[in-house]
Amino acid sequence: MKPETLVKKIIEAMETNSPTLITYSGKKVHITQKIIDKYKHCKVRDDIDLERIDENLTKKGGFLPFLPLIFAGLVAAGATAGGAAGIAKGVNEKKAEAAANAEARRHNLAMEREARGGSGVGDILGTVKEFGQRFGEETKKTVKEGSSKLIDKIDTGEMKVKHKGDAIFFKNIRSGEGIFLLKYKGNGVIFEIFPNNPMLMCICGSSGSGKTHLTFNMLTTPNLLDFVSLYIYTTTPEQSYYQFLKALEYLPKKDVQDIFQYYEENEEEVEIKDIIENFIKSKNPSFNPTDIKVFLTKNVNDLDLSNIDSNRKNLILFDDCVAQRNQTVQQKFFTKGRHHNCHCIYQSQSFYGIDSMFIRKNANCFLLFELNDKDLSQIIQSINHGMDRDTFKKVCKAQWRNPDDHGYVFVNTRKPAGERVMIDIC
């Protein structure tokens, strides 16, 4: 098939709103309904580059989406400018748009809060959270200037607001209860968010709450979690998150974050294997390995504590294995892993179902997505959150109010009372 024939078939599919499968030079081109909905209102380019389309599909494995070479006026067009630079441009444009939207939402939330007349910890969470989204990549100086303006503008009532490192700390003057907003996520360490020596974290949330997505972001955010060996036990290693984490062996964390975001926005057009391999070729043509090693397994018994190199910084991730009757391996890592320089993350759909004797008891931090009332009651009673129980419950409910926001509460039980509860850590 000639490239011009391919282009005609694609245009016809768009115009007739007809999903189709086209085979071109042995490669299957899926024109799905999602793609049609995305491109059907765009104009056909006057300068269609047939040679580039053919090269993209035959020599580059379809890594760069070729549809923006056919249709004009697309948000995704920047991604065709060339490999890694194109992806970075698309991601940055998306962040700028999100920041503008966050500012509009922040203003609306502030007006709503003022109308309610409230100024407690739970009441200001929405405003604070939205404001924090504006500081994704700014410098420390900008963050400090911005937080000073926030302090001037917010009606804090009985709330004391102060800087702590590059974060804002809101504290109730009478009760001493407080909550952190972490804003600076650039190249510097904010302040000590997680416990060390070791970090033993439980991440709890119902299915679809955002556990795996946030874990991926934590693992790929520069200077947030310090590890050089990442061990992942999961029954679903084919998940896109874990395939992209393998790329940490050849790419910096920030690059892995960017190409994953790009994949999420264009998953109908690109294959995981293609986007990873071609991005590595673009950024690291010699395939020189990074310091990070990633081990992915479906068999929990592959994780033998005695074989872990204690001279390396190790992080062990147990993904949704609470339903397994035998938790011996997980228990051993949570009780003896510190002797082998191991940090651990245990994901579960239920707090109540986590082994209480060895795992919950030894955990020193908890990341809590939306859970049922039974789980929440158990959490309030059994973890040392350092808050009045009713206040802590209100904070959780406020963060979980809108499921689409994937809100969560982070508790570091090693922090002083009044400083243990945080939001927006990543």
GUVO-61378 format. One record per residue (C-alpha): residue number from 0; x, y, z. Coordinates in steps of 0.5 Angstrom, whole numbers, plus 500, padded with zeros to 3 digits. Example, Ala and Ser with C-alpha at 12.3 -4.5 7.8 and 13.67 -1.06 7.14 Angstrom:
+-----+------+-------+-----+
:   k : east : north :  up :
+-----+------+-------+-----+
:   0 :  525 :   491 : 516 :
:   1 :  527 :   498 : 514 :
+-----+------+-------+-----+
//
This chain:
+-----+------+-------+-----+
:   k : east : north :  up :
+-----+------+-------+-----+
:   0 :  500 :   500 : 500 :
:   1 :  503 :   507 : 498 :
:   2 :  503 :   512 : 504 :
:   3 :  498 :   517 : 500 :
:   4 :  493 :   511 : 500 :
:   5 :  494 :   510 : 508 :
:   6 :  492 :   517 : 508 :
:   7 :  486 :   517 : 504 :
:   8 :  483 :   511 : 508 :
:   9 :  485 :   515 : 515 :
:  10 :  481 :   521 : 512 :
:  11 :  475 :   517 : 510 :
:  12 :  475 :   514 : 517 :
:  13 :  475 :   521 : 520 :
:  14 :  469 :   523 : 515 :
:  15 :  465 :   517 : 516 :
:  16 :  466 :   517 : 523 :
:  17 :  468 :   509 : 522 :
:  18 :  473 :   506 : 526 :
:  19 :  478 :   501 : 522 :
:  20 :  484 :   497 : 522 :
:  21 :  489 :   499 : 517 :
:  22 :  495 :   494 : 515 :
:  23 :  501 :   498 : 513 :
:  24 :  508 :   495 : 511 :
:  25 :  506 :   490 : 516 :
:  26 :  504 :   494 : 522 :
:  27 :  497 :   495 : 524 :
:  28 :  494 :   502 : 525 :
:  29 :  488 :   502 : 529 :
:  30 :  484 :   508 : 528 :
:  31 :  479 :   507 : 534 :
:  32 :  473 :   511 : 536 :
:  33 :  477 :   515 : 541 :
:  34 :  482 :   517 : 536 :
:  35 :  476 :   519 : 531 :
:  36 :  473 :   524 : 537 :
:  37 :  480 :   527 : 538 :
:  38 :  481 :   529 : 531 :
:  39 :  475 :   529 : 527 :
:  40 :  474 :   537 : 528 :
:  41 :  481 :   538 : 525 :
:  42 :  483 :   541 : 518 :
:  43 :  487 :   536 : 513 :
:  44 :  494 :   539 : 512 :
:  45 :  495 :   542 : 506 :
:  46 :  503 :   540 : 507 :
:  47 :  502 :   533 : 508 :
:  48 :  509 :   530 : 509 :
:  49 :  508 :   523 : 506 :
:  50 :  515 :   521 : 506 :
:  51 :  515 :   523 : 514 :
:  52 :  509 :   519 : 515 :
:  53 :  512 :   513 : 511 :
:  54 :  519 :   513 : 515 :
:  55 :  515 :   514 : 522 :
:  56 :  511 :   507 : 521 :
:  57 :  517 :   503 : 518 :
:  58 :  523 :   506 : 521 :
:  59 :  521 :   509 : 527 :
:  60 :  516 :   503 : 530 :
:  61 :  510 :   508 : 530 :
:  62 :  514 :   512 : 536 :
:  63 :  512 :   519 : 534 :
:  64 :  504 :   519 : 533 :
:  65 :  503 :   521 : 525 :
:  66 :  496 :   523 : 525 :
:  67 :  499 :   530 : 527 :
:  68 :  502 :   530 : 520 :
:  69 :  496 :   529 : 517 :
:  70 :  491 :   534 : 521 :
:  71 :  492 :   541 : 523 :
:  72 :  491 :   545 : 529 :
:  73 :  492 :   539 : 534 :
:  74 :  494 :   540 : 541 :
:  75 :  499 :   534 : 540 :
:  76 :  502 :   537 : 534 :
:  77 :  508 :   539 : 538 :
:  78 :  510 :   532 : 540 :
:  79 :  511 :   531 : 532 :
:  80 :  517 :   536 : 533 :
:  81 :  522 :   531 : 534 :
:  82 :  523 :   525 : 540 :
:  83 :  524 :   527 : 547 :
:  84 :  524 :   535 : 546 :
:  85 :  517 :   534 : 543 :
:  86 :  514 :   530 : 548 :
:  87 :  517 :   535 : 553 :
:  88 :  514 :   541 : 550 :
:  89 :  507 :   537 : 550 :
:  90 :  508 :   536 : 557 :
:  91 :  510 :   543 : 559 :
:  92 :  504 :   546 : 555 :
:  93 :  499 :   541 : 559 :
:  94 :  502 :   543 : 566 :
:  95 :  501 :   550 : 564 :
:  96 :  494 :   549 : 562 :
:  97 :  493 :   545 : 569 :
:  98 :  496 :   551 : 573 :
:  99 :  492 :   556 : 570 :
: 100 :  486 :   552 : 571 :
: 101 :  488 :   551 : 578 :
: 102 :  488 :   558 : 580 :
: 103 :  481 :   559 : 577 :
: 104 :  479 :   553 : 582 :
: 105 :  483 :   556 : 588 :
: 106 :  479 :   563 : 587 :
: 107 :  473 :   559 : 587 :
: 108 :  474 :   555 : 593 :
: 109 :  477 :   561 : 597 :
: 110 :  470 :   565 : 595 :
: 111 :  466 :   559 : 597 :
: 112 :  470 :   558 : 604 :
: 113 :  469 :   566 : 605 :
: 114 :  462 :   565 : 604 :
: 115 :  461 :   559 : 609 :
: 116 :  465 :   563 : 614 :
: 117 :  470 :   557 : 616 :
: 118 :  477 :   557 : 618 :
: 119 :  479 :   550 : 621 :
: 120 :  484 :   545 : 618 :
: 121 :  478 :   541 : 614 :
: 122 :  475 :   548 : 611 :
: 123 :  482 :   550 : 608 :
: 124 :  484 :   544 : 605 :
: 125 :  481 :   545 : 598 :
: 126 :  484 :   552 : 598 :
: 127 :  491 :   550 : 600 :
: 128 :  491 :   544 : 595 :
: 129 :  489 :   548 : 589 :
: 130 :  494 :   553 : 591 :
: 131 :  499 :   548 : 591 :
: 132 :  498 :   546 : 584 :
: 133 :  501 :   552 : 582 :
: 134 :  508 :   550 : 584 :
: 135 :  510 :   544 : 580 :
: 136 :  516 :   546 : 578 :
: 137 :  518 :   553 : 580 :
: 138 :  524 :   555 : 584 :
: 139 :  525 :   555 : 592 :
: 140 :  525 :   563 : 591 :
: 141 :  519 :   563 : 588 :
: 142 :  515 :   558 : 592 :
: 143 :  517 :   562 : 598 :
: 144 :  515 :   569 : 595 :
: 145 :  508 :   565 : 593 :
: 146 :  507 :   562 : 600 :
: 147 :  508 :   569 : 603 :
: 148 :  503 :   572 : 599 :
: 149 :  498 :   566 : 601 :
: 150 :  499 :   568 : 608 :
: 151 :  497 :   575 : 607 :
: 152 :  491 :   573 : 603 :
: 153 :  488 :   567 : 606 :
: 154 :  483 :   569 : 612 :
: 155 :  486 :   564 : 617 :
: 156 :  482 :   565 : 623 :
: 157 :  484 :   561 : 629 :
: 158 :  490 :   558 : 624 :
: 159 :  497 :   560 : 625 :
: 160 :  501 :   559 : 618 :
: 161 :  508 :   559 : 617 :
: 162 :  514 :   556 : 613 :
: 163 :  518 :   550 : 614 :
: 164 :  523 :   549 : 609 :
: 165 :  519 :   550 : 603 :
: 166 :  513 :   548 : 605 :
: 167 :  507 :   551 : 609 :
: 168 :  505 :   549 : 615 :
: 169 :  498 :   550 : 618 :
: 170 :  497 :   550 : 625 :
: 171 :  490 :   551 : 630 :
: 172 :  492 :   555 : 635 :
: 173 :  488 :   552 : 640 :
: 174 :  489 :   545 : 639 :
: 175 :  496 :   545 : 636 :
: 176 :  493 :   540 : 631 :
: 177 :  497 :   542 : 624 :
: 178 :  497 :   540 : 617 :
: 179 :  503 :   541 : 611 :
: 180 :  502 :   543 : 604 :
: 181 :  508 :   541 : 600 :
: 182 :  509 :   545 : 594 :
: 183 :  516 :   545 : 592 :
: 184 :  517 :   539 : 587 :
: 185 :  523 :   541 : 583 :
: 186 :  531 :   539 : 584 :
: 187 :  531 :   540 : 591 :
: 188 :  529 :   536 : 597 :
: 189 :  523 :   539 : 601 :
: 190 :  524 :   537 : 608 :
: 191 :  524 :   530 : 611 :
: 192 :  517 :   527 : 609 :
: 193 :  518 :   520 : 610 :
: 194 :  521 :   516 : 616 :
: 195 :  528 :   513 : 615 :
: 196 :  532 :   507 : 617 :
: 197 :  527 :   505 : 615 :
: 198 :  521 :   507 : 611 :
: 199 :  515 :   502 : 612 :
: 200 :  509 :   505 : 609 :
: 201 :  502 :   502 : 608 :
: 202 :  498 :   505 : 602 :
: 203 :  491 :   503 : 603 :
: 204 :  485 :   505 : 598 :
: 205 :  479 :   502 : 594 :
: 206 :  480 :   499 : 587 :
: 207 :  481 :   505 : 582 :
: 208 :  483 :   510 : 588 :
: 209 :  489 :   512 : 585 :
: 210 :  494 :   508 : 589 :
: 211 :  499 :   505 : 584 :
: 212 :  499 :   512 : 580 :
: 213 :  501 :   516 : 586 :
: 214 :  506 :   510 : 588 :
: 215 :  509 :   511 : 580 :
: 216 :  509 :   518 : 581 :
: 217 :  513 :   518 : 588 :
: 218 :  518 :   513 : 585 :
: 219 :  519 :   517 : 579 :
: 220 :  520 :   524 : 582 :
: 221 :  527 :   526 : 583 :
: 222 :  530 :   527 : 590 :
: 223 :  523 :   524 : 593 :
: 224 :  525 :   517 : 595 :
: 225 :  532 :   515 : 595 :
: 226 :  533 :   508 : 592 :
: 227 :  538 :   504 : 587 :
: 228 :  535 :   497 : 587 :
: 229 :  527 :   497 : 586 :
: 230 :  524 :   490 : 587 :
: 231 :  517 :   490 : 585 :
: 232 :  512 :   484 : 587 :
: 233 :  505 :   484 : 583 :
: 234 :  501 :   479 : 580 :
: 235 :  500 :   484 : 574 :
: 236 :  507 :   486 : 572 :
: 237 :  504 :   487 : 565 :
: 238 :  501 :   494 : 568 :
: 239 :  504 :   500 : 564 :
: 240 :  506 :   503 : 570 :
: 241 :  511 :   497 : 572 :
: 242 :  513 :   497 : 564 :
: 243 :  515 :   504 : 565 :
: 244 :  519 :   503 : 571 :
: 245 :  523 :   498 : 568 :
: 246 :  526 :   504 : 564 :
: 247 :  529 :   507 : 570 :
: 248 :  535 :   503 : 568 :
: 249 :  536 :   507 : 563 :
: 250 :  533 :   514 : 564 :
: 251 :  533 :   519 : 569 :
: 252 :  526 :   519 : 573 :
: 253 :  524 :   526 : 570 :
: 254 :  524 :   523 : 563 :
: 255 :  520 :   517 : 565 :
: 256 :  515 :   521 : 568 :
: 257 :  514 :   525 : 562 :
: 258 :  514 :   519 : 557 :
: 259 :  509 :   516 : 562 :
: 260 :  505 :   522 : 562 :
: 261 :  505 :   522 : 554 :
: 262 :  503 :   515 : 553 :
: 263 :  497 :   516 : 558 :
: 264 :  495 :   522 : 553 :
: 265 :  496 :   518 : 547 :
: 266 :  496 :   511 : 549 :
: 267 :  491 :   509 : 543 :
: 268 :  497 :   511 : 538 :
: 269 :  503 :   508 : 541 :
: 270 :  505 :   502 : 544 :
: 271 :  509 :   501 : 550 :
: 272 :  515 :   498 : 548 :
: 273 :  516 :   502 : 542 :
: 274 :  515 :   509 : 546 :
: 275 :  520 :   506 : 551 :
: 276 :  525 :   503 : 546 :
: 277 :  525 :   509 : 542 :
: 278 :  526 :   514 : 547 :
: 279 :  532 :   511 : 550 :
: 280 :  535 :   511 : 543 :
: 281 :  534 :   518 : 543 :
: 282 :  536 :   520 : 550 :
: 283 :  541 :   515 : 551 :
: 284 :  543 :   512 : 544 :
: 285 :  549 :   508 : 547 :
: 286 :  544 :   505 : 552 :
: 287 :  549 :   506 : 558 :
: 288 :  545 :   504 : 565 :
: 289 :  543 :   508 : 570 :
: 290 :  545 :   507 : 578 :
: 291 :  538 :   504 : 579 :
: 292 :  536 :   496 : 578 :
: 293 :  529 :   494 : 577 :
: 294 :  527 :   487 : 579 :
: 295 :  520 :   485 : 577 :
: 296 :  517 :   479 : 579 :
: 297 :  510 :   475 : 580 :
: 298 :  513 :   470 : 585 :
: 299 :  513 :   473 : 592 :
: 300 :  518 :   467 : 594 :
: 301 :  523 :   471 : 589 :
: 302 :  524 :   476 : 594 :
: 303 :  529 :   473 : 599 :
: 304 :  531 :   477 : 604 :
: 305 :  538 :   474 : 605 :
: 306 :  540 :   475 : 598 :
: 307 :  539 :   483 : 598 :
: 308 :  545 :   487 : 598 :
: 309 :  545 :   491 : 604 :
: 310 :  550 :   495 : 601 :
: 311 :  545 :   498 : 596 :
: 312 :  539 :   502 : 598 :
: 313 :  533 :   498 : 597 :
: 314 :  526 :   499 : 596 :
: 315 :  521 :   493 : 596 :
: 316 :  514 :   494 : 593 :
: 317 :  508 :   489 : 595 :
: 318 :  503 :   491 : 590 :
: 319 :  496 :   489 : 593 :
: 320 :  497 :   482 : 596 :
: 321 :  493 :   483 : 602 :
: 322 :  488 :   477 : 600 :
: 323 :  494 :   472 : 600 :
: 324 :  494 :   467 : 606 :
: 325 :  501 :   467 : 607 :
: 326 :  504 :   473 : 608 :
: 327 :  511 :   470 : 611 :
: 328 :  515 :   474 : 606 :
: 329 :  512 :   481 : 607 :
: 330 :  512 :   480 : 614 :
: 331 :  520 :   478 : 614 :
: 332 :  521 :   485 : 610 :
: 333 :  517 :   489 : 615 :
: 334 :  520 :   486 : 621 :
: 335 :  528 :   485 : 619 :
: 336 :  528 :   489 : 613 :
: 337 :  532 :   495 : 616 :
: 338 :  538 :   490 : 617 :
: 339 :  539 :   489 : 610 :
: 340 :  538 :   497 : 608 :
: 341 :  531 :   496 : 606 :
: 342 :  525 :   501 : 605 :
: 343 :  518 :   497 : 604 :
: 344 :  511 :   500 : 601 :
: 345 :  505 :   495 : 602 :
: 346 :  499 :   497 : 598 :
: 347 :  492 :   494 : 600 :
: 348 :  485 :   495 : 598 :
: 349 :  483 :   495 : 605 :
: 350 :  487 :   497 : 612 :
: 351 :  483 :   492 : 616 :
: 352 :  485 :   486 : 612 :
: 353 :  493 :   488 : 613 :
: 354 :  496 :   483 : 618 :
: 355 :  496 :   487 : 624 :
: 356 :  501 :   483 : 628 :
: 357 :  507 :   484 : 623 :
: 358 :  506 :   489 : 618 :
: 359 :  501 :   494 : 621 :
: 360 :  504 :   494 : 627 :
: 361 :  511 :   496 : 624 :
: 362 :  509 :   501 : 619 :
: 363 :  511 :   508 : 621 :
: 364 :  507 :   512 : 615 :
: 365 :  501 :   511 : 612 :
: 366 :  498 :   514 : 605 :
: 367 :  490 :   513 : 606 :
: 368 :  486 :   514 : 600 :
: 369 :  478 :   513 : 600 :
: 370 :  476 :   507 : 604 :
: 371 :  470 :   505 : 607 :
: 372 :  467 :   507 : 614 :
: 373 :  470 :   500 : 617 :
: 374 :  477 :   502 : 615 :
: 375 :  477 :   509 : 617 :
: 376 :  474 :   507 : 624 :
: 377 :  480 :   502 : 625 :
: 378 :  485 :   507 : 622 :
: 379 :  483 :   513 : 627 :
: 380 :  483 :   508 : 633 :
: 381 :  490 :   504 : 631 :
: 382 :  495 :   509 : 628 :
: 383 :  498 :   515 : 632 :
: 384 :  496 :   521 : 627 :
: 385 :  497 :   526 : 633 :
: 386 :  490 :   529 : 632 :
: 387 :  483 :   529 : 635 :
: 388 :  480 :   523 : 632 :
: 389 :  474 :   527 : 630 :
: 390 :  478 :   532 : 627 :
: 391 :  482 :   527 : 623 :
: 392 :  476 :   524 : 621 :
: 393 :  474 :   531 : 618 :
: 394 :  481 :   531 : 614 :
: 395 :  480 :   525 : 611 :
: 396 :  473 :   526 : 609 :
: 397 :  475 :   533 : 606 :
: 398 :  480 :   530 : 602 :
: 399 :  476 :   524 : 600 :
: 400 :  470 :   528 : 598 :
: 401 :  471 :   528 : 590 :
: 402 :  473 :   521 : 588 :
: 403 :  475 :   524 : 581 :
: 404 :  481 :   528 : 585 :
: 405 :  484 :   522 : 588 :
: 406 :  485 :   525 : 594 :
: 407 :  489 :   522 : 600 :
: 408 :  492 :   523 : 607 :
: 409 :  499 :   522 : 609 :
: 410 :  501 :   520 : 616 :
: 411 :  508 :   520 : 618 :
: 412 :  508 :   517 : 625 :
: 413 :  515 :   519 : 627 :
: 414 :  514 :   526 : 626 :
: 415 :  512 :   530 : 633 :
: 416 :  505 :   530 : 635 :
: 417 :  501 :   536 : 631 :
: 418 :  506 :   535 : 625 :
: 419 :  504 :   528 : 622 :
: 420 :  499 :   529 : 617 :
: 421 :  500 :   532 : 610 :
: 422 :  497 :   532 : 604 :
: 423 :  500 :   533 : 597 :
: 424 :  506 :   530 : 598 :
: 425 :  507 :   528 : 590 :
+-----+------+-------+-----+
//
